[in-house]
Amino acid sequence: MILPQQETGKTSVQTRQRVFNLLADLKSLFKAVVLFSNVLPVITGLALALYFTNTSLVEVWSVALLTVVGSTMVMAGALILNNWYDVDIDSVMARTKSRPTVTGTISLKVVLAMGIAFTMSGFILLLFTSVEAVGYAFVGWFTYVVLYTMWSKRRYTFNTIIGSVSGAVPPLIGWAAIDSTLHIVPMVLFLILFIWQMPHTYAIAIKKHDEYKAAGVAMLPVIRGVKTTKWHMLFYICCLLPLPFFLSTLGISFLILATLMNFGWFLLSVSGFRTKDDYNWAHWNFLYSVNYITFLFFFMIIVTFFGK
């Protein structure tokens, strides 16, 4: 015999489980980690624009808020649409098989509607900041959704370059909401993100080589091999080496930190030509790249608040 208290308790547990599952599905649908990694550069661009134009956050707090929320919604919309379009690929790859678009817990029609709704809402909010910010957001969205997801990802190895363009736009959105991007700092931020994404993405592609191959995604290690990919990674990491010196106005502490991190990644990249375990080496490169960009952009924000 089931007592009323037991029945209520069982229902409560089931409700909590459903809520937990829904939150997990939404987190997967929004690609929460990727979304956060794109929002951080927006905030960095904002912070540096305020810093270099001697503008107080109190003076433009509404613009800053609209910029962060609007750009987040546009990027969320792009990521949702990527999930919607790539459902066939995601069903093959082990790391994406649990996405709600694959399991069917959220219908594709709903996912498509969500992607469009978030995109349009984000653009509307950004219209209250600056036209330039809207323009950069559109470039990032169009490049990621149309040129990367729908056109190049399955066909060409240069899909990584196209994807890197969209991923490098966020700091320009943040800066453009405050001031014109005709300034060396936002351009360097764009270059750092663009170049960083190449070895970062190649590391993932080496780790997931077999999955990308099975899914028919034209990643560089699948088409041209791991050794060639290592040379490409080393080239792009070398391209990062001089960039901190163009941001020397952020102070000596930033310059030292960025240079040390660049040199550390260079040494890790070179070690790949001696390793016998490409998967483990690629995994360490992936971890290094994630921490590299997070620490670098966080430190830029810290410098603007606490001085050089």
N, C-alpha and C positions, 0 to 999 in steps of 0.2 A: 504494500500500500504506500503510495507516494503522498506525503504530507504537503499542504499548501506552501509551507516555507521552502521545501525542497524544490517544488515546481517553480517558484519564483526565483530561487537561486540559480536553477538551471537555465531559465530564460534570460536572467541577467548575464550569465557567463556567455551564452550564445550571442546576445546583443553586443557585448564587448568584443567578442571574436569577430563579428561581422564588421564592426567599426574599425578594428585593427586591420582586417583584410582590405577594407576599402582604402584606408590611409596608405597601406603598403602598395596597393594598385596605383593610387594617385602619385605616390612618390616615384614609382617606376615609370609611369606615363609622362611625368614632368621631367624625368631624368634629373632628380633633385641635386645630385652632386655636380653634374655638368652645368645646371642652371646657376648654382651658387658660384661656380668658378667663372661664370660669365658676368655675374652681377658685381663681383668684387672689382674688376677693372673699370666698370662704370663709376663706382664710388671713388676709385683712385683717380680717374679722370676729373671728376667733380672736385675732389679735394685739392688736386694740383692746380686746377683752374682758379680756385678760390685763393690759393697760396700765391700764385704768380701774378694775379690781378689785384692782390691786396683787398679782396672782398670778404666781408664777414658772412658766415653761414646764416646768422640771424637775419641779415638783409634779404637773403634769397632762399629762406628755408622752404617756402612753398614750391619754388621752382625745383629745388633739389629733391624734394619728396616726389613731385610729379615725374621727375626724370628717372629716379630709381624704380618707382612702381610701374611707370609706363614701359620702360625698357625691359623690366623683368617680365611683364605680360607679353610683350612682343616676342621675346626670346622663348618664353614658355610656349607660346603659340607655335613657333617654329619647331620646337622639339616635339610637341604633340603631333604636328603634321608629319614630321619625320617618322614617328612611330606608326602613324596611320599608313603611310606609303610603304614602309619597309616591313610590313607584317610577314611577307613571304620569306624574307631574309631572316628575320628574327625567329621564325619557327624552326630554322635549321641550326642556328648558333646556340650553343649550350647556355651562354651567359644571358641570352635574351628570351629564352623559351618561356619564362615565367611572366613576361609582360602581359598586361590585361588584354592587349590587342591580339595576342597569340592564344591565350587561354579562353578568351571570349567573355570574360567577366564584365567587360565594358564593350558594347557593340561598336563596330567601326563607324557607323553613322554618328553615334554620339561623340566618338573621338574626333571625327572630322569637324563636327559642329563646334566642339570645344576649341580645337585648333584655330578655327576661323574667328570665333568669338574673342578669344584671348588676344589674337593678333590685332583685330580691329579696335578693341578696347584700349590696348596699349598705344596704338598710333594716335587715337583720340586724345589720350592723356598727354602724350608728347607734343601734340599741337599747341599746348599751353606753355611750352618751354621755348623752343626756337625751331625755325624751319630747318636749320642746319642739322639739329639733333634728329629731327624726323627723317631727314635725308639719309643720314648715316644708319639709322635704325632700319630703313627700308633696304639699303644696300646689303646690310648684314642678313636680314630676313630673306631677301630674294636670292642672294648668293647661296645661303644654306638650304633653303627649301627647293628652289627650282634648279639652280646650276649644279649644286652638289647632290642633293638627295635624288632628284628626279632625272638628272641628265648624266652626270659624270661618274657617280659612285660605282656603278655596275660595269662601266665601259672602259675607263681610262685610269692609269696610275696617277695622273696629275689631279685626281679628285682630292688628294690631300692638300694640294696647293689651293684649290678653290675653297675647300672647307676652312683652311687657315685664314683666308681673307675674311670670311664671315666672323670667325672667332677673334679676329684682331680689331674689329670695329668698336666693341663696347667702350673703351676709354675715350674714343672720339665722341661718342654720344654724350658721355658725362661732361667732357670739356666743352663741347659745342652748346650745351644748355646754359653755360655761363659766359663763354667768350668765343670768338672766332678761332678755329683750329689752325689758322695761319701762324703757327708758333712751333718751334722745334720740339718742345716737350711732348705734345700729343702725337706728333709724327714718330718720335722715338718709341713711345709707348705702343703705337701700332706695330712698329717693326719688331719690337721685343716679342709681342704676342704672336705675330705672324711667324717669325723664325722659330720661336719656342715650340709652336704646335707641330712643326714638321718632325723633329726627333721624338717628341712625345707620342705622336700618332704612329710613327714607325715602330716604336717600342711595343705599343699595343698590337700592331699588325704582326710583329714577329711572335709575340706570345700567343696570339690567336690565329696563327698561320693556317692551321688545318681547318678551322671553322670558317675563316674567310674563303678559303679554297672551296669548301663544300657548298658555301652559299653563293659562289660565283661573283664575289666582290673583287674588283681589280686593284688590290693593294700591292704596293711595290714588292714586298718579299714574296708574294704569291707569283707574280709575273716575272720578276727579274732575279729573285733569289735573296737569301739573307745577307750574303757577303756584300752584294751591291748596296743593299739597304744600309748596312753599317757605314759604308763610305759616305752615303748621303747624310746620315745622322751626324757623322764627324764634321762634314762640311758646314751644316747648319749651326752646329754648336760653336764652331770657329767663328761664324758670322755674328754670334752673340757677344764675343769677347770685347769688341771696341765700343759697343753701344752704351754701357754705363758712363763712359767718359763724356758723352753728349749730355748727360744729366748731372754734371759735376756741380751745378748750382744747388743741388740737393744736399751737398755737404760731403765731407771726407768719410764719414761713417758709412753713408750709403755706398759710396764709391768702393770702399774696401770690401764691404759685405758682398756687393754684386760681383766684384772681380773674383773674390774667393769662391763664390758659388759657381761662376762660369768656369774657373780653372778646375774645380772639383768634377764638374760634369765632363769637361774635356778629358781628364784622366780616366774617368769611368768609360767614356766612349772608346778611347784608345785601347783599353783592356779587352774590348770585345773581339779584337783581332787575334787574341791569344787564347780566349776561352774555348772550352769544349762543350759548355752547356749554354747554348744560345738562349734557351727559355729563361734560365735563372738570370743571365746577364740582362735580358730585355726587361725582366720583372724589376730588377734594381734600377734600371734606367727609367722605367715608368714611375716608380716611387720617388726617385730623385727629381724627376721633372715636375711632378705634382707639388712636392714641397718647395721646389725652386720658385715656381711662379707664385705660390701662395705667400711665402716669406717675402719675396721681392716686392710684391704689390702692397702687402700689409705694411712693410717697412717704409714705403713711399708715403703712405698715409700718416704713419707715426711721425715721420720727419716734418710733415706740414703742421702738425699740432704741437710738437715739443721742440721744434727747432732743429738745427743742423748739428 
